[in-house]
Amino acid sequence: MDLALLRTFVTVHRAGSFTRAAALLGLSQPAVTSQIRTLERQLGRPLFLRQARGVTPTTIGDELAQRAAPHLDALVEITEAGLSEEPGLRTLHLAGPPEFTSLRALPALTRLLPHGLALRASFGNAEETLEGLAAGHHDLAIATARPRGRLLSSTPLCDEEHVLVAGVRWAARLGPGVLRHGGPEVLEPIPVVEVHESLPLVTRYWASVFDAKPAAAGAVVAPDLRAVLAAVAAGAGLAVLPRYLCETALEEGQVVALLDPPVPPLRTYFLAVRTGTLGLAHIARAQEWLLRAAVDWG
């Protein structure tokens, strides 16, 4: 049996569609379809049920994937190891949001450098990082959304608490207890600092804590939470930030927490991989290391 046919089969099984598998393999969709039909003729059994959106494996298809995939993954690992410039050196391609990846994930993974791991990082939002992971551009992706389908698998990494903060001058104008008794309306005169025009963090906080929508538009929009923090500390207005990011600024009095709700809003990070790639030692080791480090990130 041609190993190329098995490789195409396993890719289709994981991707759930001929179209996505073709993109991952660098082939045309007709070529992928032809290879699957050839394999089905050789086996004398149907491997997939064709549907309007993608394909579903038959029981025979699932059995073949379970038996073949680990061996194909092992062959890929041997091939990739042979391409390394140094014996035992493996490169991990990591993607995630710029702030969390920079301040949490990369510092944790640098401890693996003496053990033969090289790191390459890419930044992007959840959609971008998961699409890049599915396309084979990354080995691990950190995202705030759980991926769907069989091509990617994910594990909850950690939760981050969101804090409503403002510069010292704006907090002093409000005074103690004003927000708790006056509701979100008292915040309307304060400019909003956010990462996007849609105000994703502020909107989520308002819905969770106030059961309302924010009235103001963004006064300062910068696509990096570290820039948002710097602008708030300089007096630009208010923002909703992860506690890990603004903890030091809070302790040093650069920004002030405006509210301490009984149940603070949380956001979950997921650690995603392409299904089957945890058979590669350097990816499995990095995933294990991040999960271990995340225990102390709460």
C-alpha positions in Angstrom: 0.0 0.0 0.0 1.3 3.4 -1.0 2.3 5.5 2.1 1.3 8.6 0.3 -2.3 7.3 0.1 -2.3 6.6 3.9 -0.9 10.1 4.6 -3.7 11.7 2.6 -6.3 9.4 4.3 -5.1 10.4 7.8 -5.1 14.1 6.9 -8.6 13.9 5.5 -9.7 11.9 8.6 -8.3 14.7 10.9 -9.4 17.6 8.8 -13.0 16.4 8.2 -13.0 17.6 4.6 -11.2 17.0 1.3 -10.9 20.8 0.9 -9.0 21.4 4.1 -6.9 18.3 3.7 -5.9 19.5 0.3 -4.7 22.8 1.7 -2.7 21.1 4.5 -1.1 18.7 2.0 -0.4 21.3 -0.7 -2.5 19.3 -3.2 -5.6 20.0 -5.3 -8.9 18.8 -4.0 -9.4 16.5 -7.1 -6.0 14.9 -6.3 -7.1 14.3 -2.7 -10.4 12.9 -3.9 -8.6 10.6 -6.4 -6.2 9.3 -3.8 -9.0 8.4 -1.3 -10.9 6.6 -4.1 -7.8 4.7 -5.0 -7.3 3.6 -1.4 -11.0 2.6 -1.1 -10.7 0.5 -4.2 -7.6 -1.2 -2.8 -9.3 -2.0 0.5 -12.7 -2.8 -1.1 -14.4 -0.7 1.6 -15.7 2.9 1.9 -13.6 5.0 4.2 -15.8 8.2 4.3 -19.4 9.2 3.9 -19.6 12.3 1.7 -21.8 15.0 3.1 -22.8 18.5 2.2 -20.2 19.9 4.6 -17.1 17.7 4.7 -16.9 14.0 5.2 -17.6 11.6 8.1 -15.4 8.5 8.5 -17.0 5.1 8.4 -16.3 2.6 11.1 -13.7 1.1 8.8 -12.2 4.5 8.3 -12.0 5.1 12.0 -10.3 1.8 12.5 -7.7 2.4 9.8 -7.0 5.9 11.2 -6.4 4.5 14.7 -4.0 1.9 13.4 -2.1 3.9 10.8 -1.9 7.4 12.3 0.7 6.7 15.1 3.1 5.1 12.7 2.8 7.9 10.1 3.3 10.5 12.9 6.5 8.6 13.9 7.8 8.7 10.3 7.1 12.4 10.2 9.1 12.9 13.4 12.0 10.9 12.0 12.0 13.0 8.9 11.8 16.3 10.7 14.5 15.3 13.1 16.7 14.6 10.1 16.3 18.2 8.9 17.6 19.7 12.2 20.9 21.5 11.9 22.1 20.1 15.2 21.5 16.6 16.5 18.6 16.5 19.0 17.6 20.2 18.4 13.9 20.6 17.7 12.1 23.8 16.9 8.7 24.5 18.5 6.5 27.0 16.6 4.1 28.6 19.2 1.3 31.1 18.4 -1.0 33.0 20.7 -2.1 36.5 21.9 0.9 38.8 22.1 0.6 39.7 25.8 -0.1 36.3 27.3 2.5 34.6 25.0 5.1 37.2 25.9 4.6 37.4 29.6 3.5 33.8 30.4 4.1 31.2 27.8 7.6 32.1 26.4 9.2 32.7 29.8 7.9 29.2 30.9 9.2 27.5 27.8 12.6 29.1 27.8 13.5 26.6 30.6 13.4 23.9 27.9 16.1 25.5 25.8 18.9 23.6 27.6 17.1 20.4 26.7 17.4 20.9 22.9 14.3 23.0 22.2 14.4 26.1 20.0 11.4 28.5 20.0 9.7 30.5 17.3 6.7 32.6 18.3 3.9 34.2 16.3 1.2 36.5 17.6 -2.5 36.8 16.6 -6.0 36.6 17.8 -7.8 33.3 18.5 -9.1 32.9 14.9 -5.7 33.6 13.4 -3.8 31.3 15.6 -6.2 28.4 15.2 -6.3 28.8 11.5 -2.5 28.8 11.4 -2.3 25.7 13.6 -4.7 23.9 11.3 -2.7 24.9 8.3 0.5 23.5 9.9 2.2 26.8 10.5 2.3 26.3 14.2 2.9 23.3 16.6 1.0 24.8 19.6 -1.6 27.5 19.8 -2.9 29.4 22.8 -6.4 30.8 22.2 -9.3 32.2 24.0 -11.7 30.0 22.0 -12.0 26.2 22.0 -11.4 24.8 18.5 -14.1 22.7 16.9 -13.8 19.6 14.8 -11.4 16.6 14.8 -8.4 18.3 13.2 -7.5 20.2 16.4 -7.7 19.1 20.0 -7.4 21.4 23.0 -6.9 21.4 26.8 -8.0 24.2 29.1 -4.8 26.0 30.2 -5.8 28.6 32.8 -8.4 31.3 33.6 -7.5 35.0 33.8 -9.4 37.4 36.0 -10.5 40.7 34.4 -10.2 43.9 36.4 -11.8 47.3 35.8 -9.1 49.9 36.2 -8.5 53.6 35.7 -5.8 56.1 36.1 -5.3 57.7 39.5 -6.9 61.0 38.5 -10.1 59.5 37.1 -10.4 57.1 40.2 -10.1 60.1 42.5 -12.9 61.9 40.7 -15.3 59.0 41.3 -14.5 58.7 45.0 -15.0 55.5 47.1 -18.2 53.6 46.7 -19.7 55.8 44.0 -19.6 53.1 41.3 -21.0 50.4 43.6 -24.0 52.5 44.5 -24.4 54.5 41.3 -24.0 51.8 38.7 -22.2 52.0 35.3 -23.8 55.3 34.4 -21.2 57.1 36.6 -18.5 55.7 34.3 -19.9 57.3 31.1 -17.8 60.5 31.3 -14.5 58.5 31.6 -12.8 57.7 28.2 -12.5 54.1 27.3 -9.1 52.5 26.3 -9.4 49.2 24.4 -7.7 46.7 22.0 -10.4 46.9 19.3 -13.2 49.3 18.2 -15.8 46.7 19.2 -14.6 47.0 22.9 -14.5 43.2 23.5 -13.1 43.3 27.1 -15.2 46.2 28.3 -18.4 44.8 26.7 -17.8 41.4 28.3 -17.2 43.0 31.7 -20.3 45.2 31.4 -22.5 42.2 30.5 -21.1 40.1 33.3 -21.0 42.6 36.1 -23.6 45.3 35.3 -25.9 43.3 32.9 -25.7 46.2 30.6 -23.9 47.5 27.5 -21.2 50.2 27.6 -22.4 53.6 26.4 -19.1 55.1 25.4 -17.0 54.5 22.3 -13.2 53.8 22.5 -11.2 57.0 23.1 -7.9 55.1 22.6 -7.6 51.8 20.7 -4.4 49.9 20.6 -4.1 46.2 19.6 -1.9 45.2 22.6 -3.0 45.1 26.2 0.4 46.4 27.4 -0.2 49.6 25.4 -3.7 49.8 26.9 -2.2 49.6 30.4 0.4 52.2 29.6 -2.3 54.6 28.3 -4.5 54.1 31.4 -1.5 54.7 33.7 -0.8 57.9 31.8 -4.3 59.1 32.5 -6.2 58.2 29.3 -9.2 56.8 31.0 -10.5 53.3 32.1 -9.9 49.8 30.7 -10.6 46.2 31.5 -7.4 44.2 31.9 -6.2 40.8 33.0 -5.1 40.9 36.6 -1.8 39.2 35.8 -1.0 42.1 33.4 -1.9 45.0 35.7 -1.0 43.4 39.1 2.3 45.3 39.5 0.7 48.6 38.3 -2.0 48.1 40.9 0.5 47.4 43.7 2.6 50.4 42.7 -0.5 52.8 42.5 -0.1 53.5 38.8 -3.7 52.4 38.2 -6.6 51.8 40.5 -9.2 49.0 40.6 -12.6 50.7 40.4 -14.6 47.7 41.5 -14.2 44.4 43.3 -17.3 42.3 42.2 -18.2 39.2 44.2 -17.7 37.1 41.1 -15.1 38.7 38.8 -15.3 38.0 35.1 -13.0 35.2 33.9 -11.7 34.2 30.5 -10.3 30.8 29.7 -7.2 30.1 27.6 -7.0 26.9 25.7 -3.8 25.1 24.6 -4.5 23.6 21.1 -2.6 21.1 18.9 -3.2 19.3 15.7 -4.7 15.9 16.5 -1.9 13.3 16.5 1.0 15.6 16.9 1.5 15.0 20.6 3.2 11.8 19.4 6.1 14.2 18.6 8.3 14.4 21.7 9.1 18.1 21.6 5.5 19.2 21.2 4.3 16.9 24.0 7.1 18.1 26.3 6.2 21.8 25.6 2.5 21.1 26.2 3.2 19.3 29.5 5.5 22.1 30.6 3.0 24.8 29.9 0.2 22.9 31.7 2.5 22.5 34.7 3.5 26.2 34.7 -0.2 27.3 34.4 -1.0 25.8 37.8 0.6 28.9 39.3 -1.0 31.4 36.9 -4.3 31.5 38.6 
